[in-house]
Amino acid sequence: MVHALYPNINISAGVARTDDDYEALGPARDDQGWDVNAGAVWFINRNLSANFDFRYTDRDSNTVLFEFERTRVGGGLTIRF
C-alpha cells in the first residue's frame, strides 16, 4: 500500500503471512512466517530523492535449521539525469 503523505513524500507499508509445506525425499517441512515492511520516499526535487526502508521477517519451521528472524534497515539517494 502506497500513500502520498504530502505532494513530495510517499509512504508505504505491507504485511504478509506465509504458510509453506515442503515434501521431499527426507522428512517433510512445514514453515510459517510473517513479513512486515515500511518505507518512505522524499522527492527533494525532480532530479533527487531520498528513501528509507524497513523490513522484518520471522520464520518458524518444524526443522530448526530453517527458523530465523531478520531485521533490515536501509536508505539511499537517487539522482536522475
PDB file of N, CA, C and O in Angstrom:
ATOM      1  N   MET A   1       0.835  -1.158   0.000  1.00  0.00           N
ATOM      2  CA  MET A   1       0.000   0.000   0.000  1.00  0.00           C
ATOM      3  C   MET A   1       0.895   1.240   0.000  1.00  0.00           C
ATOM      4  O   MET A   1       1.786   1.362   0.840  1.00  0.00           O
ATOM      5  N   VAL A   2       0.663   2.147  -0.928  1.00  0.00           N
ATOM      6  CA  VAL A   2       1.426   3.392  -1.014  1.00  0.00           C
ATOM      7  C   VAL A   2       0.460   4.549  -0.823  1.00  0.00           C
ATOM      8  O   VAL A   2      -0.654   4.548  -1.346  1.00  0.00           O
ATOM      9  N   HIS A   3       0.913   5.533  -0.063  1.00  0.00           N
ATOM     10  CA  HIS A   3       0.080   6.704   0.217  1.00  0.00           C
ATOM     11  C   HIS A   3       0.929   7.960   0.071  1.00  0.00           C
ATOM     12  O   HIS A   3       2.068   7.998   0.537  1.00  0.00           O
ATOM     13  N   ALA A   4       0.383   8.988  -0.573  1.00  0.00           N
ATOM     14  CA  ALA A   4       1.077  10.273  -0.695  1.00  0.00           C
ATOM     15  C   ALA A   4       0.774  11.090   0.552  1.00  0.00           C
ATOM     16  O   ALA A   4      -0.312  11.651   0.690  1.00  0.00           O
ATOM     17  N   LEU A   5       1.743  11.150   1.456  1.00  0.00           N
ATOM     18  CA  LEU A   5       1.575  11.888   2.707  1.00  0.00           C
ATOM     19  C   LEU A   5       1.518  13.383   2.433  1.00  0.00           C
ATOM     20  O   LEU A   5       0.651  14.085   2.953  1.00  0.00           O
ATOM     21  N   TYR A   6       2.429  13.858   1.630  1.00  0.00           N
ATOM     22  CA  TYR A   6       2.472  15.223   1.106  1.00  0.00           C
ATOM     23  C   TYR A   6       2.719  15.095  -0.386  1.00  0.00           C
ATOM     24  O   TYR A   6       3.009  13.993  -0.851  1.00  0.00           O
ATOM     25  N   PRO A   7       2.618  16.166  -1.157  1.00  0.00           N
ATOM     26  CA  PRO A   7       2.866  16.021  -2.598  1.00  0.00           C
ATOM     27  C   PRO A   7       4.256  15.465  -2.931  1.00  0.00           C
ATOM     28  O   PRO A   7       4.433  14.853  -3.984  1.00  0.00           O
ATOM     29  N   ASN A   8       5.231  15.665  -2.058  1.00  0.00           N
ATOM     30  CA  ASN A   8       6.588  15.194  -2.355  1.00  0.00           C
ATOM     31  C   ASN A   8       7.063  14.065  -1.432  1.00  0.00           C
ATOM     32  O   ASN A   8       8.246  13.726  -1.446  1.00  0.00           O
ATOM     33  N   ILE A   9       6.167  13.477  -0.632  1.00  0.00           N
ATOM     34  CA  ILE A   9       6.544  12.367   0.259  1.00  0.00           C
ATOM     35  C   ILE A   9       5.539  11.228   0.097  1.00  0.00           C
ATOM     36  O   ILE A   9       4.338  11.410   0.299  1.00  0.00           O
ATOM     37  N   ASN A  10       6.049  10.049  -0.271  1.00  0.00           N
ATOM     38  CA  ASN A  10       5.224   8.840  -0.358  1.00  0.00           C
ATOM     39  C   ASN A  10       5.638   7.888   0.751  1.00  0.00           C
ATOM     40  O   ASN A  10       6.828   7.717   1.016  1.00  0.00           O
ATOM     41  N   ILE A  11       4.662   7.269   1.399  1.00  0.00           N
ATOM     42  CA  ILE A  11       4.950   6.243   2.393  1.00  0.00           C
ATOM     43  C   ILE A  11       4.295   4.941   1.942  1.00  0.00           C
ATOM     44  O   ILE A  11       3.293   4.953   1.227  1.00  0.00           O
ATOM     45  N   SER A  12       4.866   3.835   2.363  1.00  0.00           N
ATOM     46  CA  SER A  12       4.317   2.528   2.005  1.00  0.00           C
ATOM     47  C   SER A  12       4.453   1.588   3.192  1.00  0.00           C
ATOM     48  O   SER A  12       5.325   1.760   4.044  1.00  0.00           O
ATOM     49  N   ALA A  13       3.577   0.596   3.234  1.00  0.00           N
ATOM     50  CA  ALA A  13       3.612  -0.399   4.304  1.00  0.00           C
ATOM     51  C   ALA A  13       2.970  -1.679   3.796  1.00  0.00           C
ATOM     52  O   ALA A  13       2.142  -1.653   2.886  1.00  0.00           O
ATOM     53  N   GLY A  14       3.354  -2.784   4.386  1.00  0.00           N
ATOM     54  CA  GLY A  14       2.772  -4.057   3.997  1.00  0.00           C
ATOM     55  C   GLY A  14       3.000  -5.121   5.048  1.00  0.00           C
ATOM     56  O   GLY A  14       3.965  -5.066   5.810  1.00  0.00           O
ATOM     57  N   VAL A  15       2.100  -6.089   5.079  1.00  0.00           N
ATOM     58  CA  VAL A  15       2.204  -7.242   5.973  1.00  0.00           C
ATOM     59  C   VAL A  15       1.830  -8.476   5.159  1.00  0.00           C
ATOM     60  O   VAL A  15       0.841  -8.463   4.427  1.00  0.00           O
ATOM     61  N   ALA A  16       2.612  -9.530   5.285  1.00  0.00           N
ATOM     62  CA  ALA A  16       2.320 -10.781   4.585  1.00  0.00           C
ATOM     63  C   ALA A  16       2.503 -11.953   5.537  1.00  0.00           C
ATOM     64  O   ALA A  16       3.455 -11.991   6.317  1.00  0.00           O
ATOM     65  N   ARG A  17       1.593 -12.896   5.469  1.00  0.00           N
ATOM     66  CA  ARG A  17       1.660 -14.132   6.256  1.00  0.00           C
ATOM     67  C   ARG A  17       1.943 -15.269   5.293  1.00  0.00           C
ATOM     68  O   ARG A  17       1.291 -15.376   4.254  1.00  0.00           O
ATOM     69  N   THR A  18       2.902 -16.116   5.621  1.00  0.00           N
ATOM     70  CA  THR A  18       3.231 -17.249   4.756  1.00  0.00           C
ATOM     71  C   THR A  18       3.008 -18.561   5.488  1.00  0.00           C
ATOM     72  O   THR A  18       3.204 -18.655   6.700  1.00  0.00           O
ATOM     73  N   ASP A  19       2.600 -19.561   4.742  1.00  0.00           N
ATOM     74  CA  ASP A  19       2.441 -20.917   5.270  1.00  0.00           C
ATOM     75  C   ASP A  19       2.851 -21.862   4.152  1.00  0.00           C
ATOM     76  O   ASP A  19       2.087 -22.087   3.213  1.00  0.00           O
ATOM     77  N   ASP A  20       4.052 -22.415   4.250  1.00  0.00           N
ATOM     78  CA  ASP A  20       4.617 -23.237   3.191  1.00  0.00           C
ATOM     79  C   ASP A  20       4.820 -24.666   3.679  1.00  0.00           C
ATOM     80  O   ASP A  20       5.353 -24.895   4.765  1.00  0.00           O
ATOM     81  N   ASP A  21       4.390 -25.618   2.867  1.00  0.00           N
ATOM     82  CA  ASP A  21       4.599 -27.035   3.143  1.00  0.00           C
ATOM     83  C   ASP A  21       5.499 -27.608   2.055  1.00  0.00           C
ATOM     84  O   ASP A  21       5.223 -27.453   0.865  1.00  0.00           O
ATOM     85  N   TYR A  22       6.576 -28.271   2.471  1.00  0.00           N
ATOM     86  CA  TYR A  22       7.523 -28.862   1.533  1.00  0.00           C
ATOM     87  C   TYR A  22       7.554 -30.368   1.747  1.00  0.00           C
ATOM     88  O   TYR A  22       7.698 -30.844   2.873  1.00  0.00           O
ATOM     89  N   GLU A  23       7.417 -31.113   0.654  1.00  0.00           N
ATOM     90  CA  GLU A  23       7.547 -32.558   0.714  1.00  0.00           C
ATOM     91  C   GLU A  23       8.785 -32.943  -0.080  1.00  0.00           C
ATOM     92  O   GLU A  23       8.967 -32.504  -1.215  1.00  0.00           O
ATOM     93  N   ALA A  24       9.624 -33.757   0.516  1.00  0.00           N
ATOM     94  CA  ALA A  24      10.880 -34.146  -0.129  1.00  0.00           C
ATOM     95  C   ALA A  24      11.138 -35.613   0.159  1.00  0.00           C
ATOM     96  O   ALA A  24      10.317 -36.293   0.775  1.00  0.00           O
ATOM     97  N   LEU A  25      12.291 -36.094  -0.294  1.00  0.00           N
ATOM     98  CA  LEU A  25      12.658 -37.476  -0.018  1.00  0.00           C
ATOM     99  C   LEU A  25      12.877 -37.706   1.474  1.00  0.00           C
ATOM    100  O   LEU A  25      12.612 -38.793   1.989  1.00  0.00           O
ATOM    101  N   GLY A  26      13.357 -36.686   2.154  1.00  0.00           N
ATOM    102  CA  GLY A  26      13.565 -36.781   3.594  1.00  0.00           C
ATOM    103  C   GLY A  26      12.289 -36.391   4.340  1.00  0.00           C
ATOM    104  O   GLY A  26      11.187 -36.510   3.804  1.00  0.00           O
ATOM    105  N   PRO A  27      12.445 -35.931   5.560  1.00  0.00           N
ATOM    106  CA  PRO A  27      11.255 -35.525   6.327  1.00  0.00           C
ATOM    107  C   PRO A  27      10.589 -34.286   5.708  1.00  0.00           C
ATOM    108  O   PRO A  27      11.269 -33.403   5.186  1.00  0.00           O
ATOM    109  N   ALA A  28       9.272 -34.235   5.773  1.00  0.00           N
ATOM    110  CA  ALA A  28       8.522 -33.090   5.254  1.00  0.00           C
ATOM    111  C   ALA A  28       8.787 -31.875   6.140  1.00  0.00           C
ATOM    112  O   ALA A  28       9.055 -31.998   7.335  1.00  0.00           O
ATOM    113  N   ARG A  29       8.706 -30.710   5.523  1.00  0.00           N
ATOM    114  CA  ARG A  29       8.977 -29.463   6.248  1.00  0.00           C
ATOM    115  C   ARG A  29       7.743 -28.576   6.176  1.00  0.00           C
ATOM    116  O   ARG A  29       7.099 -28.473   5.132  1.00  0.00           O
ATOM    117  N   ASP A  30       7.423 -27.938   7.292  1.00  0.00           N
ATOM    118  CA  ASP A  30       6.276 -27.041   7.379  1.00  0.00           C
ATOM    119  C   ASP A  30       6.758 -25.717   7.964  1.00  0.00           C
ATOM    120  O   ASP A  30       7.200 -25.669   9.112  1.00  0.00           O
ATOM    121  N   ASP A  31       6.675 -24.638   7.175  1.00  0.00           N
ATOM    122  CA  ASP A  31       7.148 -23.313   7.595  1.00  0.00           C
ATOM    123  C   ASP A  31       5.981 -22.335   7.686  1.00  0.00           C
ATOM    124  O   ASP A  31       5.068 -22.365   6.862  1.00  0.00           O
ATOM    125  N   GLN A  32       6.020 -21.482   8.682  1.00  0.00           N
ATOM    126  CA  GLN A  32       5.086 -20.365   8.807  1.00  0.00           C
ATOM    127  C   GLN A  32       5.897 -19.118   9.084  1.00  0.00           C
ATOM    128  O   GLN A  32       6.970 -19.185   9.684  1.00  0.00           O
ATOM    129  N   GLY A  33       5.383 -17.979   8.646  1.00  0.00           N
ATOM    130  CA  GLY A  33       6.141 -16.767   8.894  1.00  0.00           C
ATOM    131  C   GLY A  33       5.365 -15.501   8.620  1.00  0.00           C
ATOM    132  O   GLY A  33       4.248 -15.512   8.102  1.00  0.00           O
ATOM    133  N   TRP A  34       6.010 -14.409   8.992  1.00  0.00           N
ATOM    134  CA  TRP A  34       5.473 -13.063   8.791  1.00  0.00           C
ATOM    135  C   TRP A  34       6.531 -12.197   8.136  1.00  0.00           C
ATOM    136  O   TRP A  34       7.719 -12.302   8.442  1.00  0.00           O
ATOM    137  N   ASP A  35       6.084 -11.337   7.229  1.00  0.00           N
ATOM    138  CA  ASP A  35       6.926 -10.303   6.646  1.00  0.00           C
ATOM    139  C   ASP A  35       6.222  -8.972   6.869  1.00  0.00           C
ATOM    140  O   ASP A  35       5.061  -8.809   6.494  1.00  0.00           O
ATOM    141  N   VAL A  36       6.920  -8.025   7.477  1.00  0.00           N
ATOM    142  CA  VAL A  36       6.378  -6.692   7.739  1.00  0.00           C
ATOM    143  C   VAL A  36       7.347  -5.688   7.131  1.00  0.00           C
ATOM    144  O   VAL A  36       8.554  -5.777   7.358  1.00  0.00           O
ATOM    145  N   ASN A  37       6.825  -4.721   6.351  1.00  0.00           N
ATOM    146  CA  ASN A  37       7.718  -3.741   5.747  1.00  0.00           C
ATOM    147  C   ASN A  37       7.088  -2.360   5.765  1.00  0.00           C
ATOM    148  O   ASN A  37       5.866  -2.210   5.788  1.00  0.00           O
ATOM    149  N   ALA A  38       7.950  -1.363   5.754  1.00  0.00           N
ATOM    150  CA  ALA A  38       7.519   0.037   5.705  1.00  0.00           C
ATOM    151  C   ALA A  38       8.616   0.830   5.005  1.00  0.00           C
ATOM    152  O   ALA A  38       9.793   0.473   5.053  1.00  0.00           O
ATOM    153  N   GLY A  39       8.207   1.902   4.363  1.00  0.00           N
ATOM    154  CA  GLY A  39       9.190   2.714   3.666  1.00  0.00           C
ATOM    155  C   GLY A  39       8.661   4.102   3.387  1.00  0.00           C
ATOM    156  O   GLY A  39       7.468   4.375   3.513  1.00  0.00           O
ATOM    157  N   ALA A  40       9.571   4.961   3.010  1.00  0.00           N
ATOM    158  CA  ALA A  40       9.216   6.336   2.659  1.00  0.00           C
ATOM    159  C   ALA A  40      10.156   6.827   1.571  1.00  0.00           C
ATOM    160  O   ALA A  40      11.335   6.476   1.540  1.00  0.00           O
ATOM    161  N   VAL A  41       9.610   7.649   0.675  1.00  0.00           N
ATOM    162  CA  VAL A  41      10.407   8.295  -0.373  1.00  0.00           C
ATOM    163  C   VAL A  41      10.101   9.786  -0.322  1.00  0.00           C
ATOM    164  O   VAL A  41       8.943  10.202  -0.353  1.00  0.00           O
ATOM    165  N   TRP A  42      11.158  10.573  -0.243  1.00  0.00           N
ATOM    166  CA  TRP A  42      11.034  12.037  -0.240  1.00  0.00           C
ATOM    167  C   TRP A  42      11.609  12.535  -1.561  1.00  0.00           C
ATOM    168  O   TRP A  42      12.807  12.403  -1.810  1.00  0.00           O
ATOM    169  N   PHE A  43      10.764  13.099  -2.398  1.00  0.00           N
ATOM    170  CA  PHE A  43      11.188  13.658  -3.672  1.00  0.00           C
ATOM    171  C   PHE A  43      11.651  15.094  -3.407  1.00  0.00           C
ATOM    172  O   PHE A  43      10.842  16.021  -3.357  1.00  0.00           O
ATOM    173  N   ILE A  44      12.953  15.257  -3.241  1.00  0.00           N
ATOM    174  CA  ILE A  44      13.537  16.549  -2.874  1.00  0.00           C
ATOM    175  C   ILE A  44      13.330  17.561  -3.999  1.00  0.00           C
ATOM    176  O   ILE A  44      12.924  18.697  -3.754  1.00  0.00           O
ATOM    177  N   ASN A  45      13.606  17.150  -5.209  1.00  0.00           N
ATOM    178  CA  ASN A  45      13.274  17.923  -6.409  1.00  0.00           C
ATOM    179  C   ASN A  45      13.084  16.913  -7.532  1.00  0.00           C
ATOM    180  O   ASN A  45      13.071  15.710  -7.271  1.00  0.00           O
ATOM    181  N   ARG A  46      12.937  17.365  -8.764  1.00  0.00           N
ATOM    182  CA  ARG A  46      12.631  16.397  -9.823  1.00  0.00           C
ATOM    183  C   ARG A  46      13.808  15.506 -10.178  1.00  0.00           C
ATOM    184  O   ARG A  46      13.618  14.508 -10.873  1.00  0.00           O
ATOM    185  N   ASN A  47      15.009  15.824  -9.733  1.00  0.00           N
ATOM    186  CA  ASN A  47      16.186  15.016 -10.029  1.00  0.00           C
ATOM    187  C   ASN A  47      16.756  14.262  -8.829  1.00  0.00           C
ATOM    188  O   ASN A  47      17.628  13.411  -9.005  1.00  0.00           O
ATOM    189  N   LEU A  48      16.292  14.549  -7.629  1.00  0.00           N
ATOM    190  CA  LEU A  48      16.892  13.961  -6.431  1.00  0.00           C
ATOM    191  C   LEU A  48      15.804  13.475  -5.485  1.00  0.00           C
ATOM    192  O   LEU A  48      14.843  14.192  -5.207  1.00  0.00           O
ATOM    193  N   SER A  49      15.966  12.237  -4.990  1.00  0.00           N
ATOM    194  CA  SER A  49      15.042  11.705  -3.991  1.00  0.00           C
ATOM    195  C   SER A  49      15.826  10.900  -2.953  1.00  0.00           C
ATOM    196  O   SER A  49      16.891  10.353  -3.239  1.00  0.00           O
ATOM    197  N   ALA A  50      15.276  10.843  -1.757  1.00  0.00           N
ATOM    198  CA  ALA A  50      15.864  10.063  -0.663  1.00  0.00           C
ATOM    199  C   ALA A  50      14.843   9.012  -0.244  1.00  0.00           C
ATOM    200  O   ALA A  50      13.638   9.266  -0.251  1.00  0.00           O
ATOM    201  N   ASN A  51      15.337   7.827   0.122  1.00  0.00           N
ATOM    202  CA  ASN A  51      14.411   6.776   0.533  1.00  0.00           C
ATOM    203  C   ASN A  51      14.887   6.084   1.801  1.00  0.00           C
ATOM    204  O   ASN A  51      16.073   6.081   2.128  1.00  0.00           O
ATOM    205  N   PHE A  52      13.917   5.495   2.506  1.00  0.00           N
ATOM    206  CA  PHE A  52      14.162   4.734   3.726  1.00  0.00           C
ATOM    207  C   PHE A  52      13.301   3.481   3.662  1.00  0.00           C
ATOM    208  O   PHE A  52      12.128   3.549   3.295  1.00  0.00           O
ATOM    209  N   ASP A  53      13.883   2.329   4.020  1.00  0.00           N
ATOM    210  CA  ASP A  53      13.158   1.061   4.006  1.00  0.00           C
ATOM    211  C   ASP A  53      13.415   0.287   5.290  1.00  0.00           C
ATOM    212  O   ASP A  53      14.532   0.269   5.808  1.00  0.00           O
ATOM    213  N   PHE A  54      12.360  -0.355   5.799  1.00  0.00           N
ATOM    214  CA  PHE A  54      12.436  -1.229   6.966  1.00  0.00           C
ATOM    215  C   PHE A  54      11.712  -2.520   6.627  1.00  0.00           C
ATOM    216  O   PHE A  54      10.606  -2.487   6.087  1.00  0.00           O
ATOM    217  N   ARG A  55      12.326  -3.663   6.940  1.00  0.00           N
ATOM    218  CA  ARG A  55      11.675  -4.959   6.714  1.00  0.00           C
ATOM    219  C   ARG A  55      12.026  -5.898   7.865  1.00  0.00           C
ATOM    220  O   ARG A  55      13.190  -6.033   8.243  1.00  0.00           O
ATOM    221  N   TYR A  56      10.994  -6.545   8.414  1.00  0.00           N
ATOM    222  CA  TYR A  56      11.163  -7.543   9.467  1.00  0.00           C
ATOM    223  C   TYR A  56      10.591  -8.859   8.964  1.00  0.00           C
ATOM    224  O   TYR A  56       9.460  -8.900   8.478  1.00  0.00           O
ATOM    225  N   THR A  57      11.363  -9.932   9.077  1.00  0.00           N
ATOM    226  CA  THR A  57      10.941 -11.256   8.638  1.00  0.00           C
ATOM    227  C   THR A  57      11.126 -12.234   9.787  1.00  0.00           C
ATOM    228  O   THR A  57      12.168 -12.245  10.442  1.00  0.00           O
ATOM    229  N   ASP A  58      10.106 -13.057  10.029  1.00  0.00           N
ATOM    230  CA  ASP A  58      10.162 -14.083  11.073  1.00  0.00           C
ATOM    231  C   ASP A  58       9.662 -15.388  10.469  1.00  0.00           C
ATOM    232  O   ASP A  58       8.552 -15.437   9.939  1.00  0.00           O
ATOM    233  N   ARG A  59      10.465 -16.444  10.543  1.00  0.00           N
ATOM    234  CA  ARG A  59      10.078 -17.754  10.025  1.00  0.00           C
ATOM    235  C   ARG A  59      10.173 -18.785  11.139  1.00  0.00           C
ATOM    236  O   ARG A  59      11.168 -18.845  11.862  1.00  0.00           O
ATOM    237  N   ASP A  60       9.136 -19.589  11.270  1.00  0.00           N
ATOM    238  CA  ASP A  60       9.123 -20.741  12.169  1.00  0.00           C
ATOM    239  C   ASP A  60       9.005 -21.991  11.309  1.00  0.00           C
ATOM    240  O   ASP A  60       8.311 -21.993  10.292  1.00  0.00           O
ATOM    241  N   SER A  61       9.687 -23.054  11.725  1.00  0.00           N
ATOM    242  CA  SER A  61       9.690 -24.279  10.947  1.00  0.00           C
ATOM    243  C   SER A  61       9.752 -25.478  11.881  1.00  0.00           C
ATOM    244  O   SER A  61      10.216 -25.367  13.016  1.00  0.00           O
ATOM    245  N   ASN A  62       9.281 -26.625  11.399  1.00  0.00           N
ATOM    246  CA  ASN A  62       9.440 -27.839  12.190  1.00  0.00           C
ATOM    247  C   ASN A  62      10.863 -28.386  12.079  1.00  0.00           C
ATOM    248  O   ASN A  62      11.211 -29.352  12.757  1.00  0.00           O
ATOM    249  N   THR A  63      11.684 -27.772  11.225  1.00  0.00           N
ATOM    250  CA  THR A  63      13.110 -28.084  11.106  1.00  0.00           C
ATOM    251  C   THR A  63      13.887 -26.863  11.597  1.00  0.00           C
ATOM    252  O   THR A  63      13.855 -25.812  10.956  1.00  0.00           O
ATOM    253  N   VAL A  64      14.567 -26.990  12.701  1.00  0.00           N
ATOM    254  CA  VAL A  64      15.220 -25.853  13.359  1.00  0.00           C
ATOM    255  C   VAL A  64      16.194 -25.126  12.440  1.00  0.00           C
ATOM    256  O   VAL A  64      16.381 -23.917  12.575  1.00  0.00           O
ATOM    257  N   LEU A  65      16.808 -25.831  11.522  1.00  0.00           N
ATOM    258  CA  LEU A  65      17.776 -25.239  10.605  1.00  0.00           C
ATOM    259  C   LEU A  65      17.173 -24.101   9.786  1.00  0.00           C
ATOM    260  O   LEU A  65      17.899 -23.197   9.374  1.00  0.00           O
ATOM    261  N   PHE A  66      15.870 -24.124   9.543  1.00  0.00           N
ATOM    262  CA  PHE A  66      15.224 -23.138   8.683  1.00  0.00           C
ATOM    263  C   PHE A  66      14.478 -22.046   9.449  1.00  0.00           C
ATOM    264  O   PHE A  66      13.782 -21.245   8.824  1.00  0.00           O
ATOM    265  N   GLU A  67      14.596 -21.983  10.770  1.00  0.00           N
ATOM    266  CA  GLU A  67      13.976 -20.916  11.560  1.00  0.00           C
ATOM    267  C   GLU A  67      14.903 -19.715  11.620  1.00  0.00           C
ATOM    268  O   GLU A  67      16.115 -19.866  11.775  1.00  0.00           O
ATOM    269  N   PHE A  68      14.333 -18.514  11.496  1.00  0.00           N
ATOM    270  CA  PHE A  68      15.157 -17.314  11.617  1.00  0.00           C
ATOM    271  C   PHE A  68      14.292 -16.088  11.842  1.00  0.00           C
ATOM    272  O   PHE A  68      13.087 -16.096  11.591  1.00  0.00           O
ATOM    273  N   GLU A  69      14.938 -15.036  12.319  1.00  0.00           N
ATOM    274  CA  GLU A  69      14.379 -13.689  12.397  1.00  0.00           C
ATOM    275  C   GLU A  69      15.382 -12.758  11.758  1.00  0.00           C
ATOM    276  O   GLU A  69      16.589 -12.913  11.945  1.00  0.00           O
ATOM    277  N   ARG A  70      14.889 -11.787  11.001  1.00  0.00           N
ATOM    278  CA  ARG A  70      15.801 -10.861  10.328  1.00  0.00           C
ATOM    279  C   ARG A  70      15.166  -9.476  10.319  1.00  0.00           C
ATOM    280  O   ARG A  70      13.974  -9.329  10.047  1.00  0.00           O
ATOM    281  N   THR A  71      15.965  -8.474  10.616  1.00  0.00           N
ATOM    282  CA  THR A  71      15.540  -7.082  10.526  1.00  0.00           C
ATOM    283  C   THR A  71      16.508  -6.360   9.597  1.00  0.00           C
ATOM    284  O   THR A  71      17.721  -6.386   9.807  1.00  0.00           O
ATOM    285  N   ARG A  72      15.962  -5.719   8.572  1.00  0.00           N
ATOM    286  CA  ARG A  72      16.794  -4.965   7.637  1.00  0.00           C
ATOM    287  C   ARG A  72      16.326  -3.521   7.594  1.00  0.00           C
ATOM    288  O   ARG A  72      15.130  -3.240   7.518  1.00  0.00           O
ATOM    289  N   VAL A  73      17.277  -2.625   7.643  1.00  0.00           N
ATOM    290  CA  VAL A  73      17.001  -1.186   7.551  1.00  0.00           C
ATOM    291  C   VAL A  73      17.930  -0.634   6.483  1.00  0.00           C
ATOM    292  O   VAL A  73      19.123  -0.937   6.468  1.00  0.00           O
ATOM    293  N   GLY A  74      17.382   0.171   5.598  1.00  0.00           N
ATOM    294  CA  GLY A  74      18.204   0.727   4.529  1.00  0.00           C
ATOM    295  C   GLY A  74      17.726   2.112   4.133  1.00  0.00           C
ATOM    296  O   GLY A  74      16.625   2.547   4.471  1.00  0.00           O
ATOM    297  N   GLY A  75      18.577   2.765   3.424  1.00  0.00           N
ATOM    298  CA  GLY A  75      18.245   4.103   2.924  1.00  0.00           C
ATOM    299  C   GLY A  75      19.153   4.443   1.771  1.00  0.00           C
ATOM    300  O   GLY A  75      20.158   3.773   1.535  1.00  0.00           O
ATOM    301  N   GLY A  76      18.797   5.481   1.058  1.00  0.00           N
ATOM    302  CA  GLY A  76      19.639   5.854  -0.060  1.00  0.00           C
ATOM    303  C   GLY A  76      19.175   7.132  -0.735  1.00  0.00           C
ATOM    304  O   GLY A  76      18.135   7.704  -0.411  1.00  0.00           O
ATOM    305  N   LEU A  77      19.989   7.551  -1.682  1.00  0.00           N
ATOM    306  CA  LEU A  77      19.686   8.711  -2.508  1.00  0.00           C
ATOM    307  C   LEU A  77      19.618   8.257  -3.964  1.00  0.00           C
ATOM    308  O   LEU A  77      20.396   7.405  -4.393  1.00  0.00           O
ATOM    309  N   THR A  78      18.697   8.822  -4.708  1.00  0.00           N
ATOM    310  CA  THR A  78      18.582   8.533  -6.128  1.00  0.00           C
ATOM    311  C   THR A  78      18.731   9.851  -6.899  1.00  0.00           C
ATOM    312  O   THR A  78      18.057  10.840  -6.606  1.00  0.00           O
ATOM    313  N   ILE A  79      19.621   9.839  -7.881  1.00  0.00           N
ATOM    314  CA  ILE A  79      19.826  11.007  -8.729  1.00  0.00           C
ATOM    315  C   ILE A  79      19.381  10.629 -10.134  1.00  0.00           C
ATOM    316  O   ILE A  79      19.829   9.622 -10.683  1.00  0.00           O
ATOM    317  N   ARG A  80      18.502  11.433 -10.711  1.00  0.00           N
ATOM    318  CA  ARG A  80      18.005  11.213 -12.069  1.00  0.00           C
ATOM    319  C   ARG A  80      18.569  12.291 -12.988  1.00  0.00           C
ATOM    320  O   ARG A  80      18.588  13.471 -12.640  1.00  0.00           O
ATOM    321  N   PHE A  81      19.021  11.876 -14.146  1.00  0.00           N
ATOM    322  CA  PHE A  81      19.565  12.827 -15.124  1.00  0.00           C
ATOM    323  C   PHE A  81      18.603  13.023 -16.262  1.00  0.00           C
ATOM    324  O   PHE A  81      18.884  13.788 -17.184  1.00  0.00           O
TER     325      PHE A  81
END
